[in-house]
Amino acid sequence: MTSLTEAEEISEIAFGYMGSKALFAALDFGIFTSLSGGARDIPAIAEAAGLPEERARTLLTALTALGLTERRGEGFANSPAAEAFLVRGAKYDFGDYLRLQVGRQMYPVMDQIGDALAGRLSKDAIGSYAAWFSDPEEARLYSESQHAGSLGPARSLARKVDLGDVRHLLDVGGGTGAFAITLARANPELRATVVDFPNVAELGRAYVADAGLSERITFRDGDALEAEWPGGQDAILMSYLLSGLPDHTHEALLARARDHLAPGGRLLVHDFIVDEDRSGPKNTALWQLQHTAFTPEARSLSDGWLAERMRAAGFERVEVGPLIPGMTKLATGHRPA
């Protein structure tokens, strides 16, 4: 990342929340979905969104300035990115993930970042994932939006890693099964066990049933750190797990994964992992900061640290590389045969 030199560049960071809120509002009012059939003028957009025309015009002006929409004749149309990723029901739609989890859950968390960094969170602060997921409604909101947000990375993982020889996969902290479902569809012989909190697992069973995979994907209810894991696994996946847990749990978790793999089995760690020189990627670093607001003891994972700790835990052929460019990385390692 190039160092900043201008005041305007600092303002761009300070005012970033305004763009985020414009995006969330557009998703709430179904703007991108209403534009999926082509350009529409302000009266038509306002009617579809249930907004007064002048407010709709103000919102569309902001969205166009951000590059999310574009002027077309007398109307407005989706940008290519909005059409591909923000139209409800589109193949790669992750609008609900942005609208619900990021907009409604993660934004309030960031309000406590200063207190989290200083170690002065009050008893009323947003607590751990375990406490959060003990509330059925919070668990539902987070899990349903996370399911939508995980489908794209899951498809990327299925393309990147050949799991054709895997018969038993353990997905630790696997949420509602987005990764397990995607990997099972790509690998007909694969059977998966997902470990996650009870309120999350209940939702996950419904997703699995809808996918017609209940005979191949099962759930074990419980905290990933405490629940019993099945042994002899061909592969263990931990996606977005380490970054959400206190740093003092990481080394024991890696060792536990080694012990529950069959000889030659693989560990797959997908997470927000920054470069070893700590220069970025930017979005990865910001997600790590967000996790600190929620779990103050969270570690800023780097690729060098993770590779070294995986080797120390007994894994060989350790590799770390990008999965979602500029956002997440995938670390892989094998238990010795």
C-alpha positions as CSV (number, residue, x, y, z in Angstrom):
1,M,0.0,0.0,0.0
2,T,1.4,3.4,-1.0
3,S,1.7,5.9,1.8
4,L,-0.8,8.8,1.8
5,T,0.3,12.3,0.9
6,E,-2.9,14.3,0.6
7,A,-5.6,15.5,3.0
8,E,-8.2,14.3,0.6
9,E,-6.9,10.8,1.0
10,I,-7.4,11.0,4.8
11,S,-10.9,12.3,4.3
12,E,-11.6,9.4,2.0
13,I,-10.9,7.1,5.0
14,A,-12.8,9.2,7.5
15,F,-15.9,9.4,5.3
16,G,-15.8,5.8,4.4
17,Y,-18.8,5.0,6.7
18,M,-21.0,7.2,4.5
19,G,-20.4,5.0,1.5
20,S,-21.0,1.9,3.5
21,K,-24.3,3.2,4.8
22,A,-25.4,4.2,1.3
23,L,-24.8,0.6,0.2
24,F,-26.7,-0.9,3.1
25,A,-29.6,1.4,2.5
26,A,-29.7,0.5,-1.2
27,L,-29.8,-3.2,-0.2
28,D,-32.5,-2.6,2.4
29,F,-34.7,-0.8,-0.2
30,G,-34.0,-3.4,-3.0
31,I,-32.5,-0.8,-5.3
32,F,-30.1,-3.2,-7.1
33,T,-32.8,-5.8,-7.6
34,S,-35.2,-3.3,-9.0
35,L,-32.6,-2.2,-11.5
36,S,-31.8,-5.8,-12.6
37,G,-34.1,-5.5,-15.6
38,G,-32.4,-2.5,-17.0
39,A,-32.3,1.3,-16.5
40,R,-35.2,3.0,-14.7
41,D,-36.0,6.6,-14.0
42,I,-36.3,8.1,-10.5
43,P,-40.2,7.9,-10.3
44,A,-40.0,4.2,-11.1
45,I,-37.1,3.5,-8.7
46,A,-38.9,5.5,-6.0
47,E,-42.1,3.6,-6.4
48,A,-40.4,0.2,-6.3
49,A,-38.5,1.2,-3.2
50,G,-41.4,2.9,-1.4
51,L,-39.4,6.2,-1.1
52,P,-40.3,9.8,-1.9
53,E,-38.7,10.8,-5.2
54,E,-36.3,13.3,-3.9
55,R,-34.9,10.9,-1.3
56,A,-34.6,8.3,-4.0
57,R,-32.7,10.8,-6.2
58,T,-30.3,11.6,-3.3
59,L,-29.6,7.9,-2.7
60,L,-29.1,7.1,-6.4
61,T,-26.8,10.1,-6.8
62,A,-24.6,8.8,-3.9
63,L,-24.7,5.3,-5.4
64,T,-23.6,6.6,-8.8
65,A,-20.8,8.6,-7.3
66,L,-19.6,5.5,-5.5
67,G,-19.7,3.5,-8.8
68,L,-22.4,1.1,-7.7
69,T,-24.9,2.5,-10.2
70,E,-24.4,4.5,-13.4
71,R,-26.4,7.0,-15.4
72,R,-28.0,5.7,-18.5
73,G,-30.0,8.2,-20.5
74,E,-32.6,9.8,-18.2
75,G,-32.3,6.9,-15.7
76,F,-30.0,4.8,-13.6
77,A,-28.7,1.3,-14.1
78,N,-26.6,-1.2,-12.1
79,S,-22.9,-1.2,-12.4
80,P,-21.5,-4.6,-13.7
81,A,-20.5,-5.4,-10.1
82,A,-23.8,-4.6,-8.6
83,E,-25.6,-6.6,-11.3
84,A,-23.4,-9.7,-10.5
85,F,-23.2,-9.5,-6.8
86,L,-26.0,-7.4,-5.3
87,V,-29.1,-8.5,-7.2
88,R,-31.2,-10.8,-5.0
89,G,-31.1,-14.3,-6.3
90,A,-28.2,-13.8,-8.7
91,K,-25.7,-16.7,-8.8
92,Y,-23.0,-14.8,-6.8
93,D,-25.4,-12.6,-4.7
94,F,-23.9,-11.8,-1.3
95,G,-26.1,-8.8,-0.6
96,D,-27.7,-10.3,2.5
97,Y,-24.3,-10.9,4.0
98,L,-23.5,-7.2,3.6
99,R,-26.9,-5.9,4.5
100,L,-27.5,-8.1,7.6
101,Q,-24.3,-9.3,9.1
102,V,-22.0,-6.4,8.2
103,G,-24.5,-3.6,8.3
104,R,-26.6,-4.6,11.3
105,Q,-24.2,-6.7,13.4
106,M,-20.6,-5.8,12.6
107,Y,-21.1,-2.0,12.4
108,P,-22.3,-1.8,16.0
109,V,-19.3,-3.9,17.1
110,M,-16.9,-1.4,15.6
111,D,-18.3,1.3,17.9
112,Q,-16.4,-0.4,20.8
113,I,-13.0,-0.7,19.0
114,G,-11.4,2.0,21.2
115,D,-12.5,0.4,24.4
116,A,-11.5,-3.1,23.1
117,L,-8.0,-2.0,22.2
118,A,-7.6,-0.2,25.6
119,G,-9.0,-3.2,27.5
120,R,-11.8,-1.3,29.1
121,L,-14.9,-3.0,27.6
122,S,-17.9,-2.7,30.0
123,K,-20.1,-5.5,31.1
124,D,-22.7,-4.2,28.6
125,A,-20.3,-4.5,25.6
126,I,-21.0,-7.0,22.9
127,G,-19.5,-10.3,24.1
128,S,-18.0,-13.4,22.6
129,Y,-19.3,-15.5,19.7
130,A,-20.4,-18.1,22.2
131,A,-22.5,-15.5,24.1
132,W,-23.8,-14.0,20.8
133,F,-24.9,-17.4,19.4
134,S,-26.7,-18.4,22.6
135,D,-29.4,-15.9,21.5
136,P,-31.4,-17.7,18.8
137,E,-32.3,-14.5,16.9
138,E,-28.8,-13.2,16.8
139,A,-27.5,-16.6,15.8
140,R,-30.1,-16.7,13.0
141,L,-29.3,-13.3,11.7
142,Y,-25.5,-13.9,11.7
143,S,-25.7,-17.4,10.3
144,E,-28.1,-16.8,7.5
145,S,-26.1,-13.8,6.3
146,Q,-22.8,-15.7,6.8
147,H,-24.1,-18.6,4.8
148,A,-24.7,-16.3,1.8
149,G,-21.3,-14.7,2.3
150,S,-19.5,-18.1,2.5
151,L,-20.8,-19.6,-0.7
152,G,-18.4,-17.7,-2.9
153,P,-15.2,-18.6,-0.9
154,A,-16.5,-22.2,-0.7
155,R,-16.7,-22.4,-4.5
156,S,-13.2,-20.9,-4.7
157,L,-11.9,-23.5,-2.3
158,A,-13.6,-26.3,-4.2
159,R,-11.8,-25.1,-7.4
160,K,-8.4,-24.6,-5.7
161,V,-8.1,-27.8,-3.7
162,D,-8.5,-31.3,-5.1
163,L,-10.5,-33.2,-2.4
164,G,-11.3,-36.2,-4.7
165,D,-9.6,-38.6,-2.3
166,V,-11.3,-37.2,0.8
167,R,-14.0,-39.5,2.3
168,H,-14.3,-37.9,5.7
169,L,-14.1,-34.1,6.2
170,L,-14.4,-32.3,9.6
171,D,-15.5,-28.7,9.3
172,V,-14.7,-27.1,12.7
173,G,-16.8,-24.0,13.3
174,G,-18.4,-24.7,10.0
175,G,-21.6,-22.6,10.6
176,T,-24.6,-23.6,8.6
177,G,-22.6,-25.8,6.3
178,A,-22.0,-23.5,3.3
179,F,-18.5,-25.0,2.8
180,A,-19.5,-28.5,3.6
181,I,-22.4,-28.4,1.1
182,T,-20.3,-26.9,-1.7
183,L,-17.5,-29.3,-1.2
184,A,-19.8,-32.3,-1.0
185,R,-21.5,-31.3,-4.3
186,A,-18.0,-31.0,-5.9
187,N,-16.8,-34.3,-4.5
188,P,-19.5,-37.1,-4.6
189,E,-17.6,-39.5,-2.3
190,L,-17.1,-36.9,0.5
191,R,-19.0,-37.0,3.8
192,A,-18.7,-34.2,6.2
193,T,-19.2,-33.5,9.9
194,V,-19.8,-29.9,11.0
195,V,-19.1,-28.7,14.5
196,D,-20.8,-25.5,15.7
197,F,-23.0,-24.0,18.4
198,P,-26.5,-25.5,18.8
199,N,-28.5,-22.5,17.5
200,V,-26.3,-22.5,14.4
201,A,-26.3,-26.2,13.8
202,E,-30.1,-26.2,13.9
203,L,-30.2,-23.7,11.0
204,G,-27.5,-25.7,9.2
205,R,-29.5,-28.9,9.2
206,A,-32.2,-27.1,7.3
207,Y,-29.8,-25.9,4.7
208,V,-28.3,-29.3,4.3
209,A,-31.8,-30.9,4.0
210,D,-32.7,-28.3,1.3
211,A,-29.5,-29.3,-0.6
212,G,-30.5,-33.0,-0.3
213,L,-27.3,-33.9,1.5
214,S,-28.6,-34.9,5.0
215,E,-27.2,-38.4,4.5
216,R,-23.7,-37.1,3.8
217,I,-23.5,-34.0,6.1
218,T,-24.1,-34.2,9.8
219,F,-23.7,-31.8,12.7
220,R,-22.2,-32.0,16.2
221,D,-23.6,-29.3,18.5
222,G,-21.1,-27.4,20.6
223,D,-18.3,-24.9,21.0
224,A,-15.5,-25.8,18.6
225,L,-13.0,-25.7,21.5
226,E,-15.0,-28.0,23.7
227,A,-17.1,-30.3,21.6
228,E,-16.0,-33.8,20.8
229,W,-14.5,-34.3,17.4
230,P,-14.6,-37.5,15.3
231,G,-11.1,-38.9,14.7
232,G,-9.4,-40.4,11.7
233,Q,-10.4,-37.6,9.3
234,D,-9.0,-37.3,5.8
235,A,-9.3,-33.5,6.0
236,I,-10.1,-30.9,8.6
237,L,-11.3,-27.4,7.6
238,M,-11.2,-24.3,9.8
239,S,-12.7,-21.4,7.9
240,Y,-12.8,-18.0,9.7
241,L,-12.2,-19.8,13.0
242,L,-8.8,-18.8,14.3
243,S,-9.4,-15.0,13.7
244,G,-12.5,-15.2,15.9
245,L,-10.8,-17.0,18.9
246,P,-8.5,-15.8,21.6
247,D,-4.8,-16.1,20.6
248,H,-4.0,-18.4,23.5
249,T,-6.2,-21.1,21.9
250,H,-4.5,-21.4,18.6
251,E,-1.6,-23.7,19.2
252,A,-3.7,-26.2,21.1
253,L,-6.3,-26.1,18.3
254,L,-3.7,-26.9,15.6
255,A,-2.4,-29.8,17.7
256,R,-5.9,-31.1,18.2
257,A,-6.5,-31.0,14.5
258,R,-3.3,-33.0,13.9
259,D,-4.4,-35.6,16.4
260,H,-7.8,-36.0,14.7
261,L,-6.5,-36.5,11.2
262,A,-5.6,-39.8,9.7
263,P,-2.0,-40.3,8.7
264,G,-1.4,-38.2,5.6
265,G,-4.6,-36.2,6.3
266,R,-4.8,-32.5,5.4
267,L,-5.5,-29.4,7.5
268,L,-7.1,-26.5,5.6
269,V,-7.1,-23.1,7.4
270,H,-9.0,-20.4,5.6
271,D,-9.0,-17.0,7.3
272,F,-8.1,-13.3,7.3
273,I,-4.3,-13.6,7.2
274,V,-2.0,-10.6,6.6
275,D,1.3,-10.5,4.9
276,E,4.3,-11.2,7.1
277,D,5.7,-7.6,6.6
278,R,2.3,-6.3,7.9
279,S,1.7,-4.0,5.0
280,G,-1.7,-5.5,4.2
281,P,-3.8,-6.5,2.4
282,K,-5.9,-3.6,3.5
283,N,-9.3,-5.4,3.8
284,T,-7.7,-8.3,5.6
285,A,-6.1,-6.0,8.2
286,L,-9.4,-4.2,8.7
287,W,-11.3,-7.4,9.3
288,Q,-8.7,-8.4,11.8
289,L,-9.3,-5.1,13.6
290,Q,-13.0,-5.8,13.6
291,H,-12.4,-9.1,15.2
292,T,-10.4,-7.3,17.9
293,A,-13.5,-5.2,18.7
294,F,-15.4,-8.4,19.3
295,T,-12.7,-10.6,20.7
296,P,-10.0,-8.4,22.2
297,E,-7.6,-11.3,22.6
298,A,-7.8,-12.2,18.9
299,R,-4.5,-12.5,17.1
300,S,-3.4,-10.6,14.0
301,L,-2.7,-13.7,12.0
302,S,0.2,-13.5,9.5
303,D,1.2,-16.0,6.9
304,G,4.6,-16.5,8.3
305,W,3.4,-17.0,11.9
306,L,0.7,-19.5,10.8
307,A,3.1,-21.5,8.7
308,E,5.6,-21.7,11.5
309,R,3.0,-22.8,14.1
310,M,1.5,-25.4,11.8
311,R,5.0,-26.9,11.3
312,A,5.6,-26.8,15.1
313,A,2.3,-28.7,15.5
314,G,3.7,-31.5,13.4
315,F,2.4,-30.6,9.9
316,E,4.5,-31.0,6.8
317,R,4.3,-29.6,3.3
318,V,2.8,-26.4,4.7
319,E,1.8,-23.8,2.1
320,V,0.0,-20.4,2.5
321,G,-1.5,-18.5,-0.4
322,P,-4.4,-16.3,-1.5
323,L,-8.0,-17.7,-1.7
324,I,-10.0,-14.5,-2.0
325,P,-7.4,-12.0,-3.5
326,G,-6.9,-9.1,-1.2
327,M,-9.1,-10.6,1.5
328,T,-8.4,-14.1,2.7
329,K,-5.7,-16.8,2.5
330,L,-5.6,-20.5,2.6
331,A,-3.0,-22.4,4.6
332,T,-2.6,-26.2,4.0
333,G,-0.5,-28.8,5.7
334,H,-0.4,-32.6,6.0
335,R,-0.1,-34.9,9.0
336,P,2.9,-37.2,8.3
337,A,1.9,-40.5,6.8
